[in-house]
Amino acid sequence: DPAFLDQMLDRSQSRKDYHPYQSPGCVQVGDQVHRLVSLEEKKQRTCQFCKAMGVKRGSGSSVVTRHKCDICNIAICVGKKKRSCFLMYHQQLQAALESSSK
């Protein structure tokens, strides 16, 4: 849900320093294990985390991916080069869940 994603994101981070370099294929958030899976029929979709953070490719076009989270059902980068949106998104999701349970 893009509205939830906007609420959850920490927009104080700069575009250039929000990406760690490695992303695991699965992450536990709360009591669920979120897994990175391929999109159906190998189609490409815009990475929703890059879109929310305002990250573009060198050409100025949107960052695309062939992967999604199986639980959240959002298109999200794998983490091969600089982007590790899968990990960053789920770290922020976990932090949001922890702060809402206090």
NORPE-V373084 format. One record per pair of residues at least 6 apart in sequence whose ideal C-beta (glycine too) atoms are under 8 Angstrom apart, sorted by the first residue. I is the first residue (numbers start at 1). J is the second residue. D is the distance in whole Angstrom. If there is no record, write none. Layout:
I_J_D + I_J_D
//
This chain:
2_48_7 + 2_52_7 + 5_48_6 + 5_49_7 + 5_52_5 + 5_74_7 + 5_89_8 + 6_52_6 + 8_92_5 + 8_93_6 + 8_96_5 + 9_52_5 + 9_53_7 + 9_92_6 + 10_92_6 + 13_53_8 + 15_53_6 + 15_54_6 + 15_55_6 + 18_53_6 + 18_88_6 + 19_82_5 + 19_83_5 + 19_84_6 + 19_85_8 + 19_88_7 + 20_84_5 + 20_87_6 + 20_88_7 + 21_79_7 + 21_82_7 + 21_84_6 + 22_79_6 + 22_84_6 + 22_87_7 + 23_36_8 + 23_77_8 + 23_78_6 + 23_79_3 + 23_84_4 + 23_85_8 + 23_86_5 + 23_87_4 + 24_86_8 + 24_87_6 + 25_35_7 + 25_36_5 + 26_33_5 + 26_34_6 + 26_35_5 + 26_36_7 + 27_33_7 + 27_34_5 + 27_86_7 + 27_87_7 + 27_90_4 + 27_91_8 + 27_94_8 + 28_34_7 + 29_71_8 + 29_90_5 + 29_93_5 + 29_94_5 + 29_97_7 + 30_94_7 + 30_97_5 + 32_71_6 + 33_71_8 + 34_69_5 + 34_70_7 + 34_71_5 + 34_72_6 + 34_90_6 + 35_69_7 + 35_70_5 + 35_71_8 + 36_67_5 + 36_68_8 + 36_69_7 + 36_70_8 + 36_76_7 + 36_78_7 + 36_86_5 + 37_67_7 + 37_68_6 + 37_69_8 + 37_70_5 + 38_66_6 + 38_67_6 + 38_68_8 + 39_45_6 + 39_65_8 + 39_66_5 + 39_67_6 + 39_68_6 + 39_75_7 + 42_66_6 + 43_66_7 + 44_64_4 + 44_65_7 + 44_66_6 + 45_64_7 + 45_65_7 + 45_68_8 + 45_75_4 + 46_62_5 + 46_63_7 + 46_64_6 + 46_65_8 + 46_75_6 + 47_55_8 + 47_62_8 + 47_63_5 + 47_64_7 + 47_65_5 + 47_75_6 + 47_76_6 + 47_77_5 + 47_83_7 + 47_85_6 + 48_74_5 + 48_75_6 + 48_76_6 + 49_74_8 + 49_76_6 + 49_77_7 + 49_85_4 + 49_88_6 + 49_89_5 + 50_56_8 + 50_62_7 + 50_63_4 + 50_77_6 + 50_83_7 + 50_85_6 + 51_62_6 + 51_63_8 + 55_63_6 + 55_83_7 + 56_62_7 + 56_63_7 + 57_63_6 + 63_77_7 + 63_83_7 + 65_75_5 + 65_76_6 + 65_77_5 + 65_78_7 + 67_75_7 + 67_76_6 + 67_77_7 + 67_78_5 + 67_86_7 + 68_74_6 + 68_75_5 + 68_76_6 + 69_76_6 + 69_86_7 + 69_89_8 + 69_90_8 + 72_89_8 + 72_93_8 + 74_89_8 + 76_85_5 + 76_86_5 + 76_89_6 + 77_83_4 + 77_84_7 + 77_85_4 + 77_86_6 + 78_86_7 + 79_85_7 + 79_86_6 + 79_87_7
//
